[in-house]
Amino acid sequence: MKSKLIRLASLPVGIPQEANFNLGFEELPAIKAGELLLKTLYISVDPYLRAKMAGGHKPPLVAGDIMYSRAVAEVVASAAADFKPGDKVLGFLEWRDYLIHNGEGLTRLDDSGLPLSSYLSVLGSTGLSAYFALTDIGKPKPCETLVVSGAAGAVGSIAGQIGKLMGCRVIGIAGSNEKVDWMKSQLGFDAGIDYKTTPDTGAAVSSLCPDGIDIYFDNVGGAISDAVINRMNDYGRVVVCGSIANYNDTASGTGMPLLPLVVYKKLLVQGFLIADYKARFAEGIGRLQQWIAAGQLQYAETIMDGFDRLPEAFIGLFEGKNEGKMIVRV
Ligand SMILES: NC(=O)c1ccc[n+]([C@@H]2O[C@H](COP(=O)([O-])OP(=O)(O)OC[C@H]3O[C@@H](n4cnc5c(N)ncnc54)[C@H](OP(=O)(O)O)[C@@H]3O)[C@@H](O)[C@H]2O)c1
């Protein structure tokens, strides 16, 4: 049987281009004892893959590698005791439409009552990042002001809503007016800023946060974070979840210009990595499911159809083409 696959053809310089990827084909052999034949159903494209291409996120991706990321697949044939045909599984999988796998690291998915794609969005690492990073590091309290950047994306849209559930006033920053309207009308954010059309993001933050900012949930870094962190209250907490504004930089910055502010405002700035929280995933999924079932948490997915569109979907992350989680249906 032939399988399609996508390789990183060359390392991107700046924003990734379609030419950095190539589509290939491979003949799959019959499965051996202990192996599974998987048909890939949904593949997650994520900003951290760009950081892997730059070598910052280990292990790095290098030219010639088959791309891989979290994906949901169906077992088509099994010669392994733990899986049977029809099982749906989640794991880090190579970007292939069909693949042979030894079952290691795969999680069998139960019926959560939500579509399978939700295991790559709200019940996956982005929803869990929002939950753990905000509650463990941000420690939101009622009446505090929370600002979220990348607020209409997979992590940000959930983090802002959890902030509301915890009683905060929530301001989201995102890259279009439509996204700002969606955050306010559908997700319950108190206010939003379209950073692409607002001439002075800092002034907009100041006017929307007259009592300053207690928590900043940072998904983007760069100039947006400068504007927000300058307006933090003393003892504010900065949750550093990601810095997509810098992932395509071709020169490395020098120093951390905001460090004096960290001193004078006595800020707590803490990085977050979801991999640290594996032991608590069941707790996080349970909490997110409860909120969804109670109608208190909405989630969105931007689903692109077609395996061949994986590079386009990935590049779309840097152009703001997604609302909620960007996913490819194979
Ligand atoms: N630490 C962890 O364990 C962990 C886990 C998951 C994700 N993350 C990080 O969290 C962040 C969000 O990830 P996600 O999966 O939820 O992605 P996402 O927010 O769903 O998608 C990326 C979004 O970033 C925005 N963006 C792109 N380039 C930008 C720029 N130069 N400046 C400002 N915004 C830009 C775009 O929206 P706009 O239209 O608003 O520009 C785009 O939709 C990323 O930095 C990611 O690396 C970290």
PDBQT file of the ligand as one rigid body, heavy atoms in Angstrom, charges set to zero:
ROOT
HETATM    1  N1  LIG A 401       4.355  26.531  26.463  1.00  0.00    +0.000 N 
HETATM    2  C1  LIG A 401       3.595  25.545  26.008  1.00  0.00    +0.000 C 
HETATM    3  O1  LIG A 401       3.602  24.423  26.499  1.00  0.00    +0.000 OA
HETATM    4  C2  LIG A 401       2.716  25.857  24.831  1.00  0.00    +0.000 A 
HETATM    5  C3  LIG A 401       1.702  24.981  24.422  1.00  0.00    +0.000 A 
HETATM    6  C4  LIG A 401       0.892  25.366  23.338  1.00  0.00    +0.000 A 
HETATM    7  C5  LIG A 401       1.130  26.577  22.688  1.00  0.00    +0.000 A 
HETATM    8  N2  LIG A 401       2.147  27.377  23.122  1.00  0.00    +0.000 N 
HETATM    9  C6  LIG A 401       2.398  28.692  22.520  1.00  0.00    +0.000 C 
HETATM   10  O2  LIG A 401       1.232  29.472  22.705  1.00  0.00    +0.000 OA
HETATM   11  C7  LIG A 401       1.071  30.359  21.608  1.00  0.00    +0.000 C 
HETATM   12  C8  LIG A 401      -0.273  30.112  20.950  1.00  0.00    +0.000 C 
HETATM   13  O3  LIG A 401      -0.269  28.792  20.407  1.00  0.00    +0.000 OA
HETATM   14  P1  LIG A 401      -1.578  28.207  19.733  1.00  0.00    +0.000 P 
HETATM   15  O4  LIG A 401      -1.303  26.794  19.420  1.00  0.00    +0.000 OA
HETATM   16  O5  LIG A 401      -2.751  28.577  20.547  1.00  0.00    +0.000 OA
HETATM   17  O6  LIG A 401      -1.609  29.012  18.364  1.00  0.00    +0.000 OA
HETATM   18  P2  LIG A 401      -2.766  29.949  17.868  1.00  0.00    +0.000 P 
HETATM   19  O7  LIG A 401      -2.832  31.118  18.822  1.00  0.00    +0.000 OA
HETATM   20  O8  LIG A 401      -3.991  29.156  17.666  1.00  0.00    +0.000 OA
HETATM   21  O9  LIG A 401      -2.253  30.405  16.432  1.00  0.00    +0.000 OA
HETATM   22  C9  LIG A 401      -1.269  31.339  16.290  1.00  0.00    +0.000 C 
HETATM   23  C10 LIG A 401      -1.855  32.778  16.298  1.00  0.00    +0.000 C 
HETATM   24  O10 LIG A 401      -0.807  33.683  16.604  1.00  0.00    +0.000 OA
HETATM   25  C11 LIG A 401      -1.104  34.940  16.050  1.00  0.00    +0.000 C 
HETATM   26  N3  LIG A 401       0.133  35.501  15.499  1.00  0.00    +0.000 N 
HETATM   27  C12 LIG A 401       0.861  35.027  14.455  1.00  0.00    +0.000 A 
HETATM   28  N4  LIG A 401       1.940  35.797  14.240  1.00  0.00    +0.000 NA
HETATM   29  C13 LIG A 401       1.882  36.789  15.173  1.00  0.00    +0.000 A 
HETATM   30  C14 LIG A 401       2.711  37.916  15.469  1.00  0.00    +0.000 A 
HETATM   31  N5  LIG A 401       3.835  38.172  14.756  1.00  0.00    +0.000 N 
HETATM   32  N6  LIG A 401       2.355  38.736  16.491  1.00  0.00    +0.000 NA
HETATM   33  C15 LIG A 401       1.232  38.496  17.204  1.00  0.00    +0.000 A 
HETATM   34  N7  LIG A 401       0.406  37.438  16.984  1.00  0.00    +0.000 NA
HETATM   35  C16 LIG A 401       0.740  36.601  15.973  1.00  0.00    +0.000 A 
HETATM   36  C17 LIG A 401      -2.148  34.725  14.964  1.00  0.00    +0.000 C 
HETATM   37  O11 LIG A 401      -3.358  35.369  15.351  1.00  0.00    +0.000 OA
HETATM   38  P3  LIG A 401      -3.620  36.948  15.145  1.00  0.00    +0.000 P 
HETATM   39  O12 LIG A 401      -4.638  37.046  14.061  1.00  0.00    +0.000 OA
HETATM   40  O13 LIG A 401      -4.137  37.372  16.479  1.00  0.00    +0.000 OA
HETATM   41  O14 LIG A 401      -2.317  37.589  14.766  1.00  0.00    +0.000 OA
HETATM   42  C18 LIG A 401      -2.357  33.221  14.930  1.00  0.00    +0.000 C 
HETATM   43  O15 LIG A 401      -3.698  32.851  14.736  1.00  0.00    +0.000 OA
HETATM   44  C19 LIG A 401       2.253  30.103  20.670  1.00  0.00    +0.000 C 
HETATM   45  O16 LIG A 401       3.268  31.030  20.976  1.00  0.00    +0.000 OA
HETATM   46  C20 LIG A 401       2.681  28.691  21.037  1.00  0.00    +0.000 C 
HETATM   47  O17 LIG A 401       4.024  28.449  20.742  1.00  0.00    +0.000 OA
HETATM   48  C21 LIG A 401       2.929  27.040  24.160  1.00  0.00    +0.000 A 
ENDROOT
TORSDOF 0
